[in-house]
Amino acid sequence: MVRCTAALSLVPALGLALGLTLAAAPVRADSPHLAEARRAVEAVDYDAARRLLVDALRDGGNSPAAMREIYRLSARAAVVLDQRELAEQFYRRWLAIDPDAALPDDTAPKLREPFVAAQAYIAAHGRLRATARRTPAGEIDVELIADPLAMAHAAAALDPAARRPPAVFGAERRVRLAEAPRVAILDDRGNHLLELEPTAAVATAPAADAPAAAVPATAAPAAAAPAPSATPATAPPPETPAEDRRPRIRRWLTWAIPTGVFALGAAGFGIAAIVSYGNARTITASSGGYYLSDAQDSVRRGRTFVWVTIGAGAATVACAIPAAIYLARDLRRPRVVAAPTVAPGALGLVLVGRF
């Protein structure tokens, strides 16, 4: 009987320990679909892997490490399924949250090419960046500094002791959170893109005591320090498009202009040659009113115009070839950025660009 009583007395203690353990555990683990996607990739079943990775994104709650792996495997699946542009979009997202990411040295060129293109894009447009600073009252101010791919949707306080709803970023891209050890930047499905440790609050020195009469009343507005602006004073200069940084000799317009000039010249001299030969025939038909030298002069002019027409035509072709090559490259280069997105019950692409 004593043993039974002692055993029963351990039940509350075990329950308390289990409750503390569950409270200290993360609110949600990574999606189980990610583990299934890994197995599908190992089995070279990339159709199934792509579907499972989409399900993993849709589940939400994934850690930053899981998100990096999801984007990496999604890019790999897209390359294998001959979707190079989509692979580059996933690589961009991976690099936006992990700019130091790299592929193994033995990676196949087919996988490395979209990764290098994504690296160039992130180098030009920047990565996802945010800051978290504690206020003197203990709250946390979170500011979204840069989000070139429009990935961030909200910020959440990571506190194992209390689960709080995330705060959605507005037009100012700033939110204030309750006190917590860490902060997460979330996408629209609640996945953790970044996790930050808030920096300490900046201590403000108290104003020095001074007689009120020491400062004239008229000088008070000028002496007052300007209040900090809620938004940055100046916006960063826009990035120069990649095509504008190319040498002029490699732009299609550089070759298209002389192509048009030479083509117009060839047409003009060709018409002049036809007119000259026509005049020679007219003179020959009316030989009584003209000299033989007049007909010969018209023939010589026509022959000269023909050679000029041939030269201008050759120059037109020579300039038209590089113009066509560079124009074809520009047309193949997407001017609209496609970003993968996940919505309830659907998977799609968001097109961002100039139309």
Residue frames relative to the residue before (quaternion, step in Angstrom):
aa qw qx qy qz dx dy dz
M 1.0000 0.0000 0.0000 0.0000 0.00 0.00 0.00
V 0.6387 0.5204 -0.3217 0.4666 3.56 1.02 -0.80
R 0.6442 0.5209 -0.3234 0.4573 3.58 0.99 -0.82
C 0.6467 0.5179 -0.3239 0.4568 3.59 0.95 -0.81
T 0.6535 0.5081 -0.3160 0.4636 3.56 0.99 -0.87
A 0.6529 0.5138 -0.3167 0.4576 3.59 0.98 -0.82
A 0.6447 0.5165 -0.3218 0.4626 3.57 1.02 -0.79
L 0.6642 0.4997 -0.3142 0.4587 3.56 0.97 -0.82
S 0.6302 0.5462 -0.3406 0.4341 3.57 1.09 -0.64
L 0.6242 0.5426 -0.3454 0.4434 3.63 1.20 -0.36
V 0.5304 0.6640 -0.4063 0.3357 3.60 1.18 -0.47
P 0.6747 0.4666 -0.3383 0.4612 3.70 0.75 -0.79
A 0.6458 0.5268 -0.3347 0.4398 3.58 0.97 -0.80
L 0.6566 0.4959 -0.3122 0.4748 3.57 1.00 -0.83
G 0.6359 0.5283 -0.3268 0.4580 3.58 0.99 -0.77
L 0.6507 0.5085 -0.3180 0.4657 3.58 0.99 -0.83
A 0.6562 0.5087 -0.3143 0.4602 3.58 0.93 -0.86
L 0.6518 0.5078 -0.3173 0.4654 3.59 0.99 -0.83
G 0.6455 0.5209 -0.3243 0.4548 3.58 1.00 -0.80
L 0.6544 0.4976 -0.3237 0.4684 3.60 0.96 -0.79
T 0.6367 0.5334 -0.3299 0.4486 3.57 1.02 -0.77
L 0.6748 0.4858 -0.2943 0.4712 3.58 0.94 -0.87
A 0.6431 0.5236 -0.3311 0.4501 3.57 1.04 -0.73
A 0.6994 0.4659 -0.2718 0.4689 3.57 1.03 -0.77
A 0.5684 0.6065 -0.3874 0.3987 3.62 1.21 -0.34
P 0.6206 -0.5361 0.3973 0.4119 3.61 -1.15 0.41
V 0.6011 -0.5883 0.3977 0.3666 3.53 -1.13 0.67
R 0.8115 -0.0324 0.0607 0.5803 3.57 0.93 -0.79
A 0.3610 -0.7276 0.5420 0.2155 3.56 -0.99 0.85
D 0.6891 -0.4495 0.3578 0.4417 3.54 -1.34 0.09
S 0.6314 -0.5575 0.3853 0.3771 3.54 -1.20 0.58
P 0.4630 -0.6742 0.4911 0.2997 3.63 -0.93 0.80
H 0.5511 0.6116 -0.4044 0.3983 3.60 1.17 -0.35
L 0.5796 0.5858 -0.3881 0.4126 3.60 1.15 -0.49
A 0.6463 0.5037 -0.3219 0.4744 3.59 0.97 -0.80
E 0.6420 0.5041 -0.3266 0.4764 3.59 1.03 -0.73
A 0.6309 0.5285 -0.3369 0.4574 3.60 1.04 -0.73
R 0.6083 0.5434 -0.3588 0.4538 3.60 1.02 -0.73
R 0.6738 0.4896 -0.3003 0.4649 3.57 0.88 -0.92
A 0.6362 0.5209 -0.3375 0.4581 3.61 1.04 -0.72
V 0.6373 0.5087 -0.3329 0.4737 3.61 1.01 -0.74
E 0.6469 0.5127 -0.3235 0.4625 3.59 0.95 -0.80
A 0.7015 0.4346 -0.2558 0.5036 3.58 1.15 -0.67
V 0.4207 -0.7254 0.4417 0.3188 3.61 1.35 0.14
D 0.4536 0.6234 -0.4906 0.4062 3.57 0.99 0.88
Y 0.0666 -0.8647 0.4976 0.0156 3.55 0.37 1.27
D 0.5547 0.5735 -0.4107 0.4413 3.61 1.14 -0.35
A 0.6778 0.4619 -0.2859 0.4956 3.56 0.93 -0.89
A 0.6288 0.5423 -0.3411 0.4408 3.59 1.00 -0.79
R 0.6509 0.5080 -0.3303 0.4573 3.60 0.91 -0.82
R 0.6603 0.5014 -0.3143 0.4624 3.59 0.93 -0.83
L 0.6746 0.4916 -0.2984 0.4629 3.59 0.95 -0.82
L 0.6373 0.5204 -0.3304 0.4625 3.59 1.05 -0.69
V 0.6147 0.5180 -0.3430 0.4860 3.58 1.08 -0.68
D 0.6465 0.5083 -0.3182 0.4717 3.59 0.99 -0.82
A 0.6315 0.5310 -0.3377 0.4530 3.59 1.03 -0.75
L 0.6486 0.4947 -0.3190 0.4825 3.60 0.98 -0.77
R 0.6668 0.5095 -0.3042 0.4509 3.56 0.96 -0.85
D 0.5992 0.5778 -0.3682 0.4141 3.61 1.05 -0.64
G 0.2662 -0.7880 0.5120 0.2145 3.60 1.04 -0.76
G 0.7218 0.4720 -0.3143 0.3967 3.53 -1.34 0.05
N 0.4461 0.6994 -0.4622 0.3134 3.62 1.19 0.15
S 0.5113 -0.6446 0.4839 0.2981 3.56 -1.15 0.70
P 0.6657 -0.4830 0.3571 0.4427 3.63 -1.20 0.22
A 0.6386 0.5186 -0.3396 0.4561 3.61 0.98 -0.75
A 0.6556 0.4991 -0.3127 0.4725 3.58 1.00 -0.79
M 0.6388 0.5231 -0.3347 0.4542 3.59 1.01 -0.75
R 0.6284 0.5223 -0.3455 0.4615 3.57 0.99 -0.75
E 0.6722 0.4868 -0.3027 0.4685 3.58 0.94 -0.82
I 0.6254 0.5386 -0.3439 0.4478 3.60 1.00 -0.77
Y 0.6777 0.4772 -0.2994 0.4727 3.59 0.88 -0.91
R 0.6491 0.5207 -0.3280 0.4471 3.61 0.97 -0.81
L 0.6987 0.4534 -0.2768 0.4792 3.59 0.86 -0.92
S 0.6166 0.5371 -0.3531 0.4546 3.60 1.06 -0.66
A 0.6411 0.5053 -0.3285 0.4751 3.59 1.00 -0.76
R 0.6434 0.5218 -0.3265 0.4551 3.58 0.94 -0.83
A 0.6622 0.4987 -0.3088 0.4663 3.58 0.93 -0.88
A 0.6467 0.5224 -0.3274 0.4491 3.59 0.98 -0.79
V 0.6374 0.5158 -0.3340 0.4649 3.60 1.00 -0.78
V 0.6688 0.5009 -0.3060 0.4562 3.59 0.85 -0.95
L 0.7185 0.4171 -0.2388 0.5028 3.59 1.07 -0.76
D 0.5150 -0.6898 0.3883 0.3289 3.59 1.29 0.48
Q 0.4963 0.5892 -0.4654 0.4357 3.57 0.91 1.03
R 0.0934 -0.8667 0.4883 0.0406 3.54 0.61 1.21
E 0.6710 0.5035 -0.3164 0.4428 3.61 0.87 -0.89
L 0.6407 0.5019 -0.3263 0.4808 3.58 1.02 -0.75
A 0.6134 0.5441 -0.3437 0.4578 3.58 1.06 -0.72
E 0.6443 0.5127 -0.3267 0.4640 3.59 0.97 -0.81
Q 0.6254 0.5325 -0.3461 0.4533 3.62 1.03 -0.72
F 0.6653 0.4797 -0.3106 0.4805 3.61 0.95 -0.82
Y 0.6300 0.5187 -0.3409 0.4668 3.59 1.00 -0.73
R 0.6163 0.5380 -0.3497 0.4566 3.61 1.01 -0.73
R 0.6702 0.4949 -0.3063 0.4606 3.58 0.91 -0.87
W 0.6202 0.5287 -0.3413 0.4684 3.57 1.04 -0.73
L 0.7087 0.4504 -0.2642 0.4744 3.58 0.85 -0.95
A 0.5920 0.5757 -0.3761 0.4204 3.61 1.11 -0.52
I 0.7492 0.3328 -0.2150 0.5308 3.61 1.07 -0.61
D 0.7739 0.1612 -0.1101 0.6025 3.60 1.27 -0.22
P 0.1163 -0.8530 0.5038 0.0712 3.62 0.37 1.19
D 0.6583 0.4988 -0.3159 0.4669 3.62 1.20 -0.32
A 0.3787 0.7387 -0.4852 0.2747 3.59 1.25 0.13
A 0.0151 -0.7902 0.6124 -0.0206 3.55 -1.15 0.68
L 0.4196 -0.6748 0.5475 0.2624 3.52 -1.26 0.51
P 0.6020 -0.5525 0.4137 0.4013 3.61 -1.13 0.46
D 0.6311 -0.5713 0.3773 0.3647 3.56 -1.17 0.60
D 0.7232 0.4320 -0.2519 0.4763 3.60 1.06 -0.64
T 0.3236 0.7595 -0.5048 0.2524 3.60 1.21 0.39
A 0.5137 -0.6543 0.4608 0.3094 3.58 -0.97 0.86
P 0.6003 -0.5836 0.4015 0.3712 3.63 -1.07 0.65
K 0.6020 0.5753 -0.3649 0.4166 3.59 1.06 -0.66
L 0.6940 0.4287 -0.2646 0.5144 3.60 1.12 -0.64
R 0.6708 0.5306 -0.3074 0.4170 3.58 1.03 -0.74
E 0.6080 0.5961 -0.3704 0.3712 3.63 0.97 -0.75
P 0.7048 0.4162 -0.3066 0.4859 3.69 0.73 -0.81
F 0.5995 0.5542 -0.3691 0.4440 3.61 1.12 -0.53
V 0.6516 0.4971 -0.3171 0.4772 3.60 0.96 -0.83
A 0.6349 0.5158 -0.3333 0.4687 3.60 1.01 -0.76
A 0.6516 0.5006 -0.3162 0.4742 3.59 1.01 -0.76
Q 0.6078 0.5411 -0.3531 0.4617 3.59 1.05 -0.68
A 0.6530 0.5080 -0.3171 0.4637 3.59 0.95 -0.83
Y 0.6422 0.5232 -0.3290 0.4535 3.58 1.00 -0.77
I 0.6845 0.4711 -0.2902 0.4748 3.59 0.86 -0.93
A 0.6155 0.5390 -0.3540 0.4532 3.60 1.04 -0.67
A 0.7008 0.4575 -0.2677 0.4774 3.60 1.07 -0.71
H 0.7997 0.3249 -0.1488 0.4824 3.59 0.93 -0.87
G 0.5183 -0.6596 0.4141 0.3533 3.60 1.19 -0.27
R 0.4900 -0.6589 0.5053 0.2653 3.53 -1.37 0.32
L 0.6235 -0.4865 0.4340 0.4315 3.55 -1.35 -0.06
R 0.0582 0.8081 -0.5792 0.0898 3.59 -0.64 1.13
A 0.0531 0.7758 -0.6253 0.0652 3.55 -1.05 0.86
T 0.2202 -0.7539 0.6036 0.1371 3.56 -1.26 0.45
A 0.1154 -0.7626 0.6338 0.0594 3.54 -1.23 0.61
R 0.0250 0.8058 -0.5868 0.0754 3.60 -0.64 1.17
R 0.4100 -0.6990 0.5318 0.2461 3.52 -0.99 0.85
T 0.3501 -0.7015 0.5789 0.2242 3.54 -1.15 0.68
P 0.6598 -0.4936 0.3605 0.4372 3.62 -1.18 0.27
A 0.6636 0.4996 -0.3105 0.4621 3.61 1.13 -0.55
G 0.6094 -0.5820 0.3491 0.4098 3.61 1.24 -0.06
E 0.5539 0.5924 -0.4110 0.4164 3.61 1.19 -0.18
I 0.3859 -0.7172 0.5402 0.2120 3.57 -1.32 0.23
D 0.2046 -0.7508 0.6190 0.1058 3.55 -0.88 1.04
V 0.0955 -0.7925 0.6023 0.0094 3.57 -0.70 1.14
E 0.0358 -0.7973 0.6023 -0.0166 3.56 -0.82 1.03
L 0.3239 -0.7255 0.5802 0.1789 3.53 -0.97 0.97
I 0.2455 -0.8147 0.5132 0.1129 3.57 -0.32 1.27
A 0.7975 -0.0809 0.1011 0.5893 3.59 0.83 -0.96
D 0.0805 0.7748 -0.6211 0.0859 3.54 -1.00 0.91
P 0.0936 -0.8640 0.4913 0.0590 3.60 0.51 1.16
L 0.7394 0.3897 -0.2293 0.4989 3.62 1.09 -0.54
A 0.4156 -0.7301 0.4542 0.2967 3.62 1.29 0.19
M 0.2664 0.7949 -0.4964 0.2252 3.56 0.91 0.97
A 0.6961 0.4959 -0.2848 0.4340 3.60 0.91 -0.92
H 0.1434 -0.8011 0.5789 0.0497 3.55 -1.00 0.91
A 0.8061 -0.0450 0.0903 0.5831 3.58 0.97 -0.84
A 0.2848 -0.7073 0.6114 0.2118 3.54 -1.40 0.05
A 0.0981 -0.7994 0.5923 0.0221 3.56 -1.08 0.75
A 0.4143 -0.6775 0.5519 0.2545 3.54 -1.16 0.72
L 0.2451 -0.7741 0.5711 0.1206 3.57 -0.80 1.06
D 0.1927 0.7651 -0.5784 0.2073 3.53 -0.14 1.33
P 0.3618 -0.7593 0.4904 0.2281 3.64 -0.41 1.15
A 0.6653 0.5250 -0.3096 0.4312 3.58 1.10 -0.58
A 0.8043 0.1004 -0.0389 0.5844 3.62 1.13 -0.45
R 0.2341 -0.7678 0.5835 0.1236 3.54 -0.81 1.02
R 0.0437 -0.8132 0.5798 -0.0251 3.56 -0.62 1.18
P 0.5430 -0.6177 0.4462 0.3529 3.60 -1.09 0.63
P 0.5231 -0.6368 0.4565 0.3354 3.61 -1.08 0.61
A 0.3651 -0.6962 0.5735 0.2306 3.55 -1.30 0.42
V 0.3499 -0.7601 0.5173 0.1797 3.57 -0.68 1.14
F 0.4618 -0.6707 0.5074 0.2818 3.56 -1.00 0.85
G 0.2486 -0.7607 0.5838 0.1370 3.54 -1.04 0.86
A 0.7934 -0.2825 0.2151 0.4945 3.54 -1.24 -0.49
E 0.6860 0.4759 -0.2887 0.4686 3.60 1.07 -0.68
R 0.3118 -0.7876 0.4746 0.2393 3.57 1.36 -0.22
R 0.5830 0.5133 -0.4039 0.4832 3.57 1.00 0.93
V 0.0002 0.7753 -0.6316 0.0033 3.56 -1.09 0.75
R 0.2710 -0.7294 0.6006 0.1838 3.55 -1.28 0.37
L 0.1424 -0.8010 0.5807 0.0280 3.54 -0.83 1.09
A 0.5730 -0.5644 0.4630 0.3724 3.53 -1.30 0.32
E 0.6906 -0.4814 0.3436 0.4162 3.57 -1.28 0.35
A 0.1812 0.7613 -0.6019 0.1589 3.58 -0.95 0.94
P 0.5958 -0.5859 0.4012 0.3753 3.62 -1.15 0.47
R 0.8101 0.0672 0.0031 0.5824 3.59 1.00 -0.82
V 0.2601 -0.7386 0.6049 0.1446 3.52 -1.35 0.37
A 0.1879 -0.7749 0.5956 0.0971 3.57 -1.07 0.79
I 0.2751 -0.7011 0.6323 0.1817 3.55 -1.16 0.76
L 0.1566 -0.8365 0.5246 0.0233 3.57 -0.56 1.21
D 0.3861 -0.6582 0.5793 0.2865 3.54 -1.30 0.42
D 0.7345 -0.4435 0.2709 0.4364 3.58 -1.25 -0.06
R 0.6772 0.4432 -0.3036 0.5027 3.62 1.26 -0.07
G 0.5807 -0.6111 0.3652 0.3949 3.57 1.26 0.12
N 0.4237 0.6817 -0.4856 0.3463 3.59 1.20 0.33
H 0.4389 -0.6999 0.5050 0.2499 3.57 -1.07 0.78
L 0.2007 -0.7907 0.5697 0.1000 3.56 -0.44 1.21
L 0.7788 0.0001 0.0362 0.6262 3.57 1.01 -0.90
E 0.1231 -0.7424 0.6484 0.1149 3.53 -1.30 0.46
L 0.1114 -0.8232 0.5566 -0.0101 3.55 -0.76 1.14
E 0.3052 -0.6902 0.6173 0.2222 3.51 -1.27 0.52
P 0.4152 -0.7308 0.4707 0.2684 3.62 -0.53 1.07
T 0.4215 -0.6788 0.5416 0.2613 3.53 -1.10 0.77
A 0.6167 -0.5746 0.3932 0.3674 3.54 -1.21 0.55
A 0.5851 -0.5758 0.4427 0.3608 3.52 -1.24 0.53
V 0.4324 -0.6879 0.5235 0.2564 3.55 -1.08 0.77
A 0.3439 -0.7494 0.5294 0.1997 3.58 -0.66 1.12
T 0.2360 -0.7680 0.5830 0.1204 3.54 -0.89 0.98
A 0.4182 -0.7178 0.5020 0.2407 3.56 -0.81 1.03
P 0.4858 -0.6609 0.4726 0.3222 3.65 -0.92 0.82
A 0.5506 -0.6232 0.4456 0.3315 3.52 -1.10 0.72
A 0.4929 -0.6665 0.4731 0.2984 3.56 -0.98 0.85
D 0.4687 -0.6735 0.4983 0.2800 3.53 -1.04 0.89
A 0.0986 0.7798 -0.6104 0.0982 3.56 -0.91 0.94
P 0.5737 -0.5883 0.4251 0.3795 3.59 -1.06 0.65
A 0.5399 -0.6423 0.4391 0.3212 3.51 -1.03 0.82
A 0.6550 0.5356 -0.3236 0.4236 3.57 1.08 -0.67
A 0.5363 0.6520 -0.4084 0.3472 3.59 1.20 -0.32
V 0.7430 0.3162 -0.1880 0.5591 3.57 1.17 -0.56
P 0.3960 -0.7171 0.5086 0.2650 3.61 -0.58 1.00
A 0.5968 -0.6005 0.4043 0.3462 3.52 -1.15 0.71
T 0.6554 0.5271 -0.3196 0.4365 3.56 1.06 -0.71
A 0.6888 0.4814 -0.2849 0.4612 3.59 1.18 -0.51
A 0.4469 0.7268 -0.4415 0.2777 3.58 1.24 -0.19
P 0.6733 0.4802 -0.3477 0.4419 3.62 0.75 -0.79
A 0.6750 0.4893 -0.3176 0.4518 3.63 0.95 -0.75
A 0.6826 0.4946 -0.2999 0.4466 3.59 1.06 -0.73
A 0.5712 0.6075 -0.3951 0.3855 3.57 1.13 -0.51
A 0.4490 -0.6852 0.5060 0.2699 3.55 -0.98 0.89
P 0.4955 -0.6576 0.4618 0.3299 3.59 -0.89 0.75
A 0.4907 -0.6630 0.4854 0.2900 3.53 -1.04 0.86
P 0.5218 -0.6379 0.4496 0.3445 3.59 -0.97 0.74
S 0.4531 -0.6937 0.4940 0.2634 3.51 -0.98 0.84
A 0.5115 -0.6581 0.4643 0.2995 3.55 -1.11 0.70
T 0.7556 0.2637 -0.1681 0.5756 3.53 1.22 -0.39
P 0.6383 -0.5211 0.3727 0.4268 3.62 -1.09 0.44
A 0.5520 -0.6437 0.4206 0.3225 3.56 -1.04 0.83
T 0.8022 0.0725 -0.0206 0.5923 3.55 0.93 -0.82
A 0.4134 -0.6909 0.5347 0.2565 3.52 -1.08 0.70
P 0.5393 -0.6155 0.4480 0.3601 3.59 -1.03 0.65
P 0.5578 -0.6112 0.4263 0.3655 3.58 -1.03 0.68
P 0.5481 -0.6238 0.4327 0.3511 3.57 -1.02 0.72
E 0.5447 -0.6198 0.4614 0.3259 3.50 -1.17 0.70
T 0.4542 -0.6622 0.5212 0.2891 3.55 -1.07 0.74
P 0.4740 -0.6725 0.4695 0.3205 3.62 -0.72 0.96
A 0.6151 -0.5909 0.3825 0.3551 3.54 -1.15 0.73
E 0.6651 0.5130 -0.3343 0.4275 3.58 0.97 -0.80
D 0.6282 0.5407 -0.3483 0.4377 3.63 1.15 -0.52
R 0.6644 0.4986 -0.3107 0.4619 3.58 1.16 -0.38
R 0.5091 0.6379 -0.4346 0.3806 3.59 1.23 -0.01
P 0.5844 -0.5570 0.4330 0.4009 3.62 -1.12 0.49
R 0.5888 -0.6070 0.3977 0.3560 3.55 -1.04 0.75
I 0.6162 0.5691 -0.3520 0.4154 3.58 1.06 -0.67
R 0.7163 0.4216 -0.2437 0.4999 3.61 1.24 -0.41
R 0.5428 0.5778 -0.4191 0.4425 3.58 1.19 0.51
W 0.5294 -0.6684 0.4171 0.3146 3.55 -0.90 0.90
L 0.6285 0.5513 -0.3522 0.4207 3.60 1.05 -0.67
T 0.5780 0.5884 -0.3769 0.4215 3.58 1.13 -0.60
W 0.7320 0.3862 -0.2252 0.5141 3.59 1.05 -0.73
A 0.6013 0.5818 -0.3729 0.4011 3.61 1.08 -0.53
I 0.6300 0.5516 -0.3460 0.4232 3.61 1.00 -0.76
P 0.7054 0.4121 -0.2990 0.4931 3.69 0.72 -0.87
T 0.5659 0.5768 -0.3998 0.4328 3.60 1.12 -0.51
G 0.6819 0.4790 -0.2912 0.4699 3.57 0.91 -0.89
V 0.6409 0.5259 -0.3309 0.4507 3.59 1.00 -0.81
F 0.6864 0.4687 -0.2922 0.4730 3.59 0.85 -0.93
A 0.6289 0.5338 -0.3442 0.4485 3.59 1.02 -0.71
L 0.6533 0.4931 -0.3172 0.4791 3.58 0.97 -0.80
G 0.6390 0.5222 -0.3268 0.4606 3.60 1.02 -0.79
A 0.6488 0.5111 -0.3226 0.4623 3.57 0.94 -0.87
A 0.6571 0.5024 -0.3205 0.4616 3.58 0.96 -0.83
G 0.6704 0.5119 -0.3105 0.4384 3.59 0.93 -0.88
F 0.6980 0.4486 -0.2768 0.4847 3.57 0.86 -0.90
G 0.5986 0.5499 -0.3694 0.4503 3.59 1.08 -0.53
I 0.6486 0.4949 -0.3187 0.4826 3.55 1.01 -0.82
A 0.6398 0.5253 -0.3269 0.4560 3.59 1.02 -0.83
A 0.6323 0.5243 -0.3386 0.4590 3.61 1.02 -0.73
I 0.6489 0.5095 -0.3239 0.4632 3.58 0.96 -0.83
V 0.6521 0.5118 -0.3183 0.4600 3.58 0.97 -0.85
S 0.6502 0.5227 -0.3235 0.4466 3.63 0.96 -0.85
Y 0.6732 0.4680 -0.3042 0.4851 3.59 0.89 -0.85
G 0.6198 0.5334 -0.3486 0.4581 3.56 1.09 -0.62
N 0.6356 0.5125 -0.3298 0.4739 3.57 1.02 -0.76
A 0.6292 0.5351 -0.3415 0.4486 3.62 0.99 -0.78
R 0.6581 0.4965 -0.3128 0.4718 3.60 0.98 -0.80
T 0.6366 0.5266 -0.3321 0.4551 3.56 1.04 -0.80
I 0.6517 0.5120 -0.3107 0.4654 3.57 0.99 -0.88
T 0.6527 0.5166 -0.3147 0.4562 3.58 0.98 -0.84
A 0.6674 0.4969 -0.3015 0.4655 3.56 1.00 -0.82
S 0.7623 0.2628 -0.1606 0.5692 3.60 1.10 -0.62
S 0.0300 0.8662 -0.4977 0.0323 3.54 0.84 0.99
G 0.5858 0.6057 -0.3789 0.3827 3.58 1.14 -0.47
G 0.7508 0.3861 -0.2205 0.4884 3.59 1.09 -0.58
Y 0.7312 0.3678 -0.2218 0.5299 3.63 1.22 -0.04
Y 0.4522 -0.6345 0.5480 0.3044 3.50 -1.37 0.24
L 0.6189 -0.5456 0.4106 0.3881 3.57 -1.24 0.45
S 0.6168 0.5632 -0.3504 0.4238 3.59 1.06 -0.71
D 0.5930 0.5627 -0.3747 0.4373 3.61 1.12 -0.58
A 0.6671 0.4863 -0.3027 0.4763 3.58 0.92 -0.86
Q 0.6536 0.5106 -0.3238 0.4553 3.58 0.97 -0.81
D 0.6285 0.5265 -0.3390 0.4614 3.60 1.02 -0.75
S 0.6491 0.5102 -0.3216 0.4635 3.61 0.94 -0.79
V 0.6491 0.5084 -0.3224 0.4651 3.59 0.99 -0.79
R 0.6519 0.5093 -0.3235 0.4594 3.57 0.96 -0.87
R 0.6484 0.5035 -0.3271 0.4680 3.61 0.94 -0.80
G 0.6478 0.5210 -0.3237 0.4519 3.56 0.96 -0.84
R 0.6510 0.5076 -0.3193 0.4654 3.57 1.01 -0.86
T 0.6396 0.5187 -0.3290 0.4622 3.61 0.98 -0.78
F 0.6609 0.5051 -0.3058 0.4634 3.55 0.93 -0.89
V 0.6128 0.5445 -0.3554 0.4490 3.60 1.06 -0.69
W 0.6774 0.4801 -0.3067 0.4654 3.60 0.89 -0.91
V 0.6302 0.5140 -0.3389 0.4731 3.60 1.01 -0.72
T 0.6328 0.5288 -0.3278 0.4609 3.58 1.03 -0.80
I 0.6497 0.5086 -0.3193 0.4662 3.59 0.97 -0.86
G 0.6674 0.4995 -0.3092 0.4576 3.61 0.91 -0.86
A 0.6654 0.4887 -0.3074 0.4732 3.58 0.95 -0.86
G 0.6309 0.5279 -0.3365 0.4583 3.58 1.07 -0.70
A 0.6440 0.5098 -0.3222 0.4706 3.59 1.00 -0.82
A 0.6512 0.4993 -0.3206 0.4732 3.60 0.99 -0.80
T 0.6047 0.5537 -0.3528 0.4510 3.58 1.07 -0.69
V 0.6715 0.4845 -0.2959 0.4762 3.57 0.89 -0.93
A 0.6564 0.5276 -0.3187 0.4349 3.59 0.94 -0.89
C 0.7045 0.4286 -0.2676 0.4984 3.61 1.01 -0.73
A 0.6272 0.5615 -0.3450 0.4151 3.58 1.08 -0.65
I 0.6069 0.5819 -0.3654 0.3995 3.62 1.03 -0.69
P 0.7156 0.3983 -0.2912 0.4945 3.69 0.67 -0.90
A 0.5908 0.5622 -0.3802 0.4363 3.61 1.07 -0.62
A 0.6726 0.4887 -0.2972 0.4695 3.59 0.94 -0.88
I 0.6401 0.5319 -0.3311 0.4446 3.61 0.99 -0.82
Y 0.7175 0.4368 -0.2681 0.4718 3.60 0.78 -0.99
L 0.6116 0.5330 -0.3552 0.4645 3.60 1.09 -0.58
A 0.6427 0.5135 -0.3268 0.4652 3.58 0.99 -0.78
R 0.6394 0.5149 -0.3320 0.4646 3.60 1.02 -0.72
D 0.6555 0.5029 -0.3181 0.4650 3.58 0.98 -0.79
L 0.6553 0.5070 -0.3214 0.4585 3.58 1.01 -0.74
R 0.6559 0.4950 -0.3177 0.4731 3.58 1.11 -0.62
R 0.6169 0.5343 -0.3516 0.4587 3.58 1.16 -0.56
P 0.3986 -0.7366 0.4825 0.2564 3.62 -0.62 1.05
R 0.2456 -0.7624 0.5831 0.1357 3.56 -0.86 0.99
V 0.6752 0.3936 -0.2832 0.5559 3.57 1.32 -0.05
V 0.3166 -0.7491 0.5535 0.1793 3.58 -0.77 1.04
A 0.1600 -0.7842 0.5955 0.0700 3.56 -0.79 1.06
A 0.0663 -0.8013 0.5945 -0.0056 3.55 -0.69 1.14
P 0.4253 -0.7016 0.4983 0.2804 3.62 -0.76 0.93
T 0.0153 -0.7898 0.6129 -0.0169 3.55 -1.07 0.79
V 0.2398 -0.7549 0.5989 0.1176 3.51 -1.20 0.65
A 0.0353 -0.7773 0.6281 -0.0061 3.56 -0.87 1.01
P 0.6754 -0.4843 0.3304 0.4474 3.63 -1.13 0.35
G 0.8587 0.0575 -0.0908 0.5011 3.52 -0.60 1.20
A 0.7646 0.2965 -0.1825 0.5424 3.60 1.15 0.20
L 0.1691 -0.7341 0.6481 0.1121 3.53 -1.35 0.47
G 0.1316 0.8140 -0.5541 0.1146 3.55 -0.86 0.94
L 0.4509 -0.6449 0.5392 0.3000 3.53 -1.34 -0.30
V 0.2656 -0.7207 0.6179 0.1679 3.52 -1.15 0.76
L 0.2145 -0.7825 0.5760 0.0997 3.58 -0.72 1.08
V 0.0123 -0.7910 0.6093 -0.0533 3.54 -0.74 1.15
G 0.4294 0.6900 -0.4998 0.2995 3.57 -0.71 0.99
R 0.5831 -0.5533 0.4546 0.3837 3.52 -1.32 -0.29
F 0.1414 -0.8040 0.5762 0.0396 3.55 -0.78 1.09
